[in-house]
Amino acid sequence: MGLKLGDSTRYISNETKQIQSSVGSKIEPEKKGVSKNINISVPTRENYIKSEIFAKSPPLPPNLIRIMEGADVLERMGSYLDALRSMDSSNVQDVVGAFEALPAGYGRHLEMKLLMRSWSAIDPESALKYAKEKLDEKSERRFGISEALAGWAKKDTDAALAWANANNHNNTPENNPHILGVIKGIAENDLETANRLLMELPSGNAKWQSSTFLAQEYVKKSVSEAIDWANRFPKEDRRLRETILGQVGAKLARKDIQATANWVEKMSAEPASQRVMDNLLTQWVAKSPQDASVWVADLEDSENQTYAMKQLTSRWSLVDPVSTAEWLNSFPPSESLDPVVGEFVNRICGRDPEGAAGWALSIVDPKSREKAIDQVMQTWSRVDPSASKAWLQQNQGEKPN
């Protein structure tokens, strides 16, 4: 911001010219490539806070205007970061003006978040007021308020939380949109403290959003800490637990498949463990379906194993139905295997209706077998009515061996 480049006279506002005229100032035209140092008095913090800071920003230094409006992203961001680093109560308006020189909307999202963080370290209430009154409601306001609250909560949790509750226009604590910002700030100092606040929240959007954020933060720390946090998540809120553990499982499976698999083995059969298993198998099948099939076959919990076999079959058959069929053939027909075979029939009937019909015949339970055959016939009759009819007449009343 201290650079003096370009023709600064063309950026002098009409208001500034009037002031200069009234006090008898004489500003000589500058020579090309040279600029004069002009001493401008800066408002004190007290005057700044009392002033109408949202009505109009003061003129910016010419070089900062040029850089912020320029097409070079690196130069623009570098200049903006320099302005933020030197931000204090005396130059807040200059930095805000630099931000406002950018095109409004999602394109300045990062600059907006940085502004809110820096401003909240100086005067959080003014930063929040600006966010509420000036940031675009559709693309910026919610994120701006969240960042300002995070910066405030990092320094003064009680004050930030009090503001968040006082400005909750939903009038429902469980849906307070500002709580996430407070928890984000606390988490930067102490994840466990943020987690305690999370657990005290009533069930609703605020808790869901905050849980999603903390899941990401615990996964960043380590696999073991993320698993420990997920295991402590209350079982009373089954729906939220299922969602959050599924998110943790998806992130952990991308980092360490075996550790995630070991975690699933120790979990009791519940919707949350099944969600973790879904995300684990999605990652595992993409990398090594054979290794995944060995793990599934060795699962001790029968309910978990049946569910895992069905999910593995669903995913594996889409990329390699032949290998999936060979794997399924290694298990003897049984009622516990029927849902798995039914899933395989469902996946391949569009590509290989005759093969799917043969697998449908291997289903032990009569009602399940009839349902699977009907499904195959509906698909097959649309592409080859005569062949499907002939197969049905030939195999009517067939039962598995």
C-alpha positions in Angstrom: 0.0 0.0 0.0 3.0 2.3 0.5 4.0 2.2 -3.2 3.4 5.5 -5.1 3.0 4.4 -8.7 1.0 5.9 -11.5 -0.8 9.2 -11.8 -2.3 9.8 -8.4 -4.1 13.0 -9.3 -6.8 11.3 -11.2 -7.8 9.3 -8.1 -8.4 12.4 -5.9 -12.1 12.6 -5.1 -14.2 15.7 -5.5 -14.6 15.8 -1.7 -10.8 15.9 -1.2 -10.5 18.7 -3.9 -13.1 20.8 -2.1 -11.3 20.4 1.2 -8.0 21.3 -0.4 -9.5 24.4 -2.0 -11.1 25.5 1.3 -7.8 25.5 3.2 -5.9 27.1 0.4 -3.9 24.0 -0.5 -2.0 24.1 -3.7 -1.1 20.8 -5.3 1.1 21.2 -8.3 0.6 18.7 -11.2 3.1 15.8 -10.8 5.6 15.0 -13.4 5.2 11.7 -15.2 6.5 8.8 -13.3 7.0 10.8 -10.1 4.6 11.3 -7.2 4.6 13.5 -4.1 4.2 12.3 -0.5 1.0 13.8 0.9 0.4 13.6 4.6 -3.1 12.6 5.4 -4.4 12.6 9.0 -5.8 9.3 10.0 -8.9 9.0 12.3 -8.4 7.6 15.8 -10.0 4.3 16.8 -12.7 6.1 18.8 -13.6 8.4 15.9 -13.5 5.5 13.4 -15.9 3.4 15.5 -18.3 6.4 15.9 -18.2 7.4 12.2 -20.5 6.1 9.4 -18.0 3.6 8.3 -20.4 1.8 6.1 -21.6 4.7 4.0 -18.6 5.3 1.8 -15.0 4.2 1.8 -12.3 6.9 1.4 -10.2 7.1 -1.8 -7.6 4.4 -2.1 -3.9 4.9 -3.0 -3.6 4.8 -6.8 -1.3 1.7 -6.9 -3.7 -0.3 -4.7 -6.6 0.5 -6.9 -4.7 -0.5 -10.0 -3.5 -3.7 -8.5 -6.9 -4.7 -7.1 -8.6 -4.1 -10.4 -5.8 -5.8 -12.4 -5.9 -9.2 -14.0 -2.8 -10.6 -12.3 -4.2 -12.7 -9.4 -0.9 -13.3 -7.7 -0.1 -9.5 -7.6 -3.6 -8.7 -6.5 -3.5 -11.3 -3.7 0.0 -10.3 -2.6 -0.9 -6.7 -2.3 -4.1 -7.5 -0.5 -2.3 -9.8 2.0 0.2 -7.0 2.7 -2.7 -4.7 3.5 -4.2 -7.2 5.8 -1.0 -7.8 7.7 -0.6 -4.1 8.4 -4.3 -3.7 9.3 -5.1 -1.8 12.4 -7.7 0.6 13.7 -6.2 3.5 11.7 -6.4 1.9 8.3 -9.4 -0.4 8.4 -11.3 1.7 5.9 -8.4 1.5 3.4 -8.4 -2.3 3.5 -12.2 -2.4 3.3 -12.0 -0.2 0.3 -9.5 -2.5 -1.3 -11.9 -5.4 -0.7 -14.8 -3.4 -2.2 -12.8 -2.7 -5.3 -13.1 -6.3 -6.2 -16.0 -7.7 -8.2 -18.8 -8.7 -5.8 -19.8 -12.4 -5.4 -18.1 -15.7 -5.2 -15.0 -14.5 -7.0 -13.8 -12.6 -3.9 -14.7 -15.3 -1.4 -11.2 -15.9 -0.1 -10.5 -12.2 0.2 -13.7 -11.7 2.1 -12.9 -14.4 4.6 -9.4 -13.0 5.2 -10.9 -9.5 5.7 -13.4 -10.8 8.3 -10.6 -12.6 10.2 -8.3 -9.7 10.3 -11.0 -7.2 11.1 -12.4 -9.4 13.9 -9.0 -9.3 15.6 -9.3 -5.5 15.8 -13.0 -4.8 16.2 -15.2 -7.9 15.9 -18.5 -6.1 16.4 -17.8 -3.6 13.6 -16.8 -6.5 11.3 -20.0 -8.3 12.1 -22.1 -5.2 11.5 -20.4 -4.7 8.1 -21.0 -8.4 7.2 -24.7 -8.1 8.1 -25.3 -4.8 6.3 -22.9 -4.9 3.3 -22.0 -8.4 2.3 -24.2 -10.1 -0.4 -26.9 -12.2 1.3 -26.7 -15.0 -1.3 -23.0 -15.5 -1.7 -21.1 -13.9 1.2 -23.0 -12.9 4.3 -23.2 -16.2 6.0 -19.6 -17.0 5.4 -18.5 -13.6 6.5 -20.4 -13.7 9.8 -19.0 -17.2 10.4 -15.4 -16.1 9.9 -15.8 -13.0 12.0 -17.3 -15.0 14.8 -14.5 -17.6 14.5 -11.9 -14.9 14.9 -13.8 -13.4 17.9 -14.4 -16.8 19.6 -10.7 -17.6 19.4 -10.0 -14.6 21.6 -13.2 -14.3 23.7 -15.6 -17.3 23.5 -18.2 -16.0 25.9 -18.6 -12.7 24.0 -18.8 -14.4 20.6 -21.3 -16.9 21.9 -23.4 -14.1 23.4 -23.5 -12.2 20.1 -24.4 -15.4 18.2 -27.3 -16.1 20.5 -28.5 -12.5 20.6 -28.5 -12.3 16.8 -30.2 -15.6 16.1 -33.3 -14.4 14.2 -34.6 -18.0 13.8 -35.6 -17.8 17.5 -34.8 -21.5 17.7 -31.6 -22.5 19.5 -31.3 -25.7 17.5 -31.2 -23.9 14.2 -28.9 -21.0 15.2 -26.8 -20.4 12.0 -24.1 -18.5 13.9 -23.1 -21.4 16.3 -20.8 -23.0 13.6 -18.6 -19.9 13.5 -18.1 -19.9 17.3 -17.2 -23.6 17.3 -14.8 -23.1 14.4 -12.9 -20.4 16.4 -12.9 -22.5 19.6 -11.6 -25.5 17.7 -8.6 -23.6 16.5 -7.4 -23.4 20.2 -8.9 -26.6 21.6 -10.8 -29.3 19.7 -12.0 -31.0 22.9 -13.5 -27.7 24.2 -15.3 -27.2 20.9 -16.6 -30.8 21.1 -18.0 -30.2 24.6 -19.9 -27.2 23.3 -21.1 -29.4 20.4 -22.5 -32.1 22.7 -24.4 -29.5 24.7 -26.3 -28.3 21.6 -29.9 -29.4 21.0 -30.5 -31.6 18.0 -30.9 -29.5 14.9 -29.1 -27.7 12.0 -26.6 -26.0 14.3 -25.4 -29.3 15.8 -25.4 -31.0 12.4 -23.3 -28.3 10.8 -20.9 -28.2 13.7 -20.6 -32.0 13.8 -19.6 -32.0 10.1 -16.9 -29.4 10.7 -15.5 -31.2 13.8 -15.4 -34.5 11.9 -13.1 -32.9 9.3 -10.9 -31.4 12.0 -10.5 -34.7 13.9 -9.7 -36.6 10.7 -7.0 -34.0 10.0 -5.3 -34.9 13.4 -4.9 -38.7 13.0 -6.9 -41.8 12.1 -6.9 -43.0 15.8 -8.1 -39.7 17.2 -10.9 -39.5 14.5 -12.1 -43.0 15.4 -12.0 -42.3 19.1 -14.1 -39.1 18.6 -16.6 -41.0 16.3 -16.9 -43.8 18.8 -17.8 -41.3 21.6 -20.6 -39.7 19.5 -23.9 -40.3 21.3 -26.0 -43.1 20.1 -29.2 -41.4 21.2 -29.3 -39.3 18.1 -29.2 -42.2 15.6 -29.8 -40.2 12.5 -27.0 -37.7 13.2 -24.6 -40.4 14.4 -25.2 -42.3 11.2 -24.5 -39.2 9.1 -21.4 -38.1 11.0 -19.8 -41.6 11.3 -20.4 -42.1 7.6 -18.5 -38.9 6.9 -15.6 -39.9 9.1 -15.5 -43.3 7.5 -15.4 -41.8 4.0 -12.5 -39.6 4.9 -10.6 -42.2 6.8 -11.0 -44.8 4.0 -9.2 -42.5 1.7 -6.4 -42.2 4.1 -6.0 -45.7 5.5 -8.3 -48.5 4.3 -7.0 -51.2 6.7 -7.4 -49.0 9.8 -10.9 -48.2 8.7 -11.6 -51.9 8.2 -10.3 -52.7 11.6 -12.6 -50.1 13.1 -15.7 -51.5 11.3 -14.8 -55.0 12.6 -15.1 -53.8 16.2 -18.4 -52.0 15.7 -21.8 -53.5 16.5 -24.3 -53.8 13.7 -26.2 -50.5 13.5 -27.0 -48.0 10.8 -23.9 -45.9 11.7 -21.5 -48.9 11.2 -23.3 -49.8 8.0 -22.7 -46.3 6.7 -19.0 -46.5 7.5 -18.9 -49.9 5.7 -20.6 -48.4 2.7 -17.9 -45.7 2.3 -15.1 -48.2 3.1 -16.2 -50.6 0.4 -16.6 -47.8 -2.1 -13.0 -46.9 -1.7 -11.8 -50.5 -1.4 -13.5 -51.8 -4.5 -12.0 -49.0 -6.5 -8.5 -50.0 -5.4 -8.6 -53.8 -4.9 -12.0 -55.6 -4.9 -10.2 -59.0 -4.4 -8.7 -57.8 -1.1 -12.1 -56.4 -0.1 -13.7 -59.7 -0.8 -11.3 -61.6 1.4 -12.0 -59.2 4.3 -15.7 -59.5 3.9 -15.6 -63.3 3.8 -13.7 -63.3 7.1 -16.1 -61.0 9.0 -17.3 -62.8 12.2 -20.6 -60.9 12.8 -23.1 -62.6 10.6 -25.3 -59.5 10.2 -22.4 -57.3 9.3 -21.1 -59.9 6.9 -24.4 -60.3 5.0 -24.7 -56.5 4.7 -21.0 -56.2 3.6 -21.4 -59.0 1.0 -24.4 -57.3 -0.5 -22.7 -53.9 -0.7 -19.5 -55.4 -2.1 -21.6 -57.3 -4.8 -23.4 -54.2 -5.7 -20.2 -52.3 -6.4 -18.0 -55.1 -7.8 -20.5 -56.4 -10.3 -20.7 -53.0 -12.0 -17.0 -53.2 -12.9 -16.3 -56.9 -13.0 -19.4 -59.2 -13.0 -17.4 -62.3 -13.9 -15.1 -62.0 -10.9 -18.1 -61.2 -8.7 -19.9 -64.4 -9.9 -16.8 -66.5 -9.3 -16.6 -65.1 -5.7 -20.3 -65.8 -5.0 -19.9 -69.3 -6.3 -17.5 -70.0 -3.4 -20.4 -69.8 -1.0 -23.0 -72.5 -0.7 -26.6 -71.5 -1.4 -28.4 -70.4 1.8 -31.2 -68.1 2.9 -28.6 -65.8 4.4 -27.0 -65.5 1.0 -30.3 -64.8 -0.8 -30.1 -61.0 -0.4 -26.6 -61.0 -1.9 -27.6 -63.1 -4.9 -30.7 -61.0 -5.3 -28.5 -57.9 -5.5 -26.3 -59.6 -8.1 -29.3 -60.5 -10.2 -30.5 -56.9 -10.0 -27.1 -55.6 -11.2 -26.6 -57.9 -14.1 -30.1 -58.5 -15.5 -29.9 -55.5 -17.9 -26.6 -56.7 -19.4 -27.0 -60.5 -19.2 -30.7 -61.5 -18.6 -30.1 -65.2 -19.2 -27.3 -65.3 -16.7 -29.3 -63.3 -14.2 -32.2 -65.7 -14.6 -29.9 -68.6 -13.8 -28.7 -66.9 -10.7 -32.2 -66.1 -9.7 -33.0 -69.9 -9.7 -30.3 -70.4 -7.0 -32.2 -68.3 -4.5 -33.4 -70.6 -1.7 -36.4 -68.7 -0.3 -39.4 -69.3 -2.7 -40.8 -65.8 -2.4 -37.4 -64.2 -2.9 -36.7 -66.5 -5.9 -40.0 -65.7 -7.5 -39.5 -62.0 -7.1 -36.0 -62.1 -8.6 -37.3 -64.2 -11.6 -40.1 -61.8 -12.2 -37.7 -58.9 -12.2 -35.5 -60.6 -14.8 -38.4 -61.5 -17.0 -39.6 -57.9 -17.1 -36.3 -56.7 -18.3 -35.6 -59.6 -20.6 -39.1 -59.5 -22.3 -38.5 -55.9 -23.4 -35.4 -56.8 -25.3 -36.1 -60.4 -26.4 -39.7 -61.6 -25.7 -39.4 -65.0 -27.4 -36.2 -65.9 -25.6 -37.5 -64.9 -22.2 -40.8 -66.8 -22.8 -38.9 -69.9 -23.8 -36.7 -69.8 -20.8 -39.7 -69.3 -18.5 -41.5 -72.3 -19.9 -38.4 -74.5 -19.7 -37.6 -73.5 -16.1 -41.0 -73.2 -14.6 -41.1 -74.7 -11.2 -37.3 -75.1 -11.0 -35.8 -75.1 -7.6 -32.2 -74.7 -6.4 -30.1 -77.8 -5.8 
